[in-house]
Amino acid sequence: MPAQTSARAGGGASGAEVAMGSVTGGLRWGVDRVLSVGYGLVYDYIFERFGPYQGLQREVLGLIEASAPDREHRHDVHVIEAGCGPGNFTFLLAEAGFSALGLDPYGPVVELAREKRRARRLANVAFREGDLAEGAGLRDASFDQVVSIHALYAHPQPQRLLEEAFRVLKRGGHAVLVNHTRQVGFGELTERDGLAAALRGSFWVVPNSIFEAARRPVGPHYWDEGVFSAHVRDAGFTVLETRRTFLHGSSLLVWARKDTQE
């Protein structure tokens, strides 16, 4: 009898642990979902109305279009965005005629992007949960262009991400890579642009800081021209151009190519 009682107690404890785990998992999913939807709404506003980000979009898209000037055959040009978030720029690629894949390791944000895709009914865009630094199940030389916008600085393995970007890129393909060079705060925006402009800028600064904190940021890896270019070359790329961009040059854009010969 004592043994049976002990077994029941053990079974009860195990069941309670399972139940608690389910509750905890459900709560975590709910929190992640709320954060993702909230971030998505704010990001939609930033993407459509925040001048510095709109300028960055035009720069990146312009380089991608320069590498694929034949508009009639853009559907044959496969572009991957690593760290796509809620997918806004990936949608911009698809709307420009490219076949686009958005990749992000954060599941709730990927699901949000998929919901937006279903609403827009775009056939030439897809989203996948995965980390490019871990391969994400992608074949060698399967993309014509790679894009990464503000994903490297908070990634635990930024060099590995660059190496995998090189691997999945076709020979002769191009990469457009954007990374922060420093943190931008409300004080800097106020000093440079005045209070009104700083308040507009806070729509990006504040939610971006909160969301990155919630995603367990690593680093941050703030790279200047020399360091960023060295990392890109070490991954195998030829650097074609570097330029300062976004919010008073707080970010650095590197345009690179995977050469046709080793």
Sequence and secondary structure as in RCSB ss.txt:
>XXXX:A:sequence
MPAQTSARAGGGASGAEVAMGSVTGGLRWGVDRVLSVGYGLVYDYIFERFGPYQGLQREVLGLIEASAPDREHRH
DVHVIEAGCGPGNFTFLLAEAGFSALGLDPYGPVVELAREKRRARRLANVAFREGDLAEGAGLRDASFDQVVSIH
ALYAHPQPQRLLEEAFRVLKRGGHAVLVNHTRQVGFGELTERDGLAAALRGSFWVVPNSIFEAARRPVGPHYWDE
GVFSAHVRDAGFTVLETRRTFLHGSSLLVWARKDTQE
>XXXX:A:secstr
 HHHHHHHHHHHHHHHHHHHHHHHHHHHHHHHHHHHHHHHHHHHHHHHH HHHHHHHHHHHHHHHHH   GGGGG
G EEEEET TTSHHHHHHHHTT EEEEEES HHHHHHHHHHHHHHT TTEEEEE  GGG TT  TT EEEEEEES
 GGG S HHHHHHHHHHHEEEEEEEEEEEESS   HHHHHHHH HHHHHHHHHHHHHHHHHHHHT         H
HHHHHHHHHTT EEEEEEEESTTTTEEEEEEE  S  
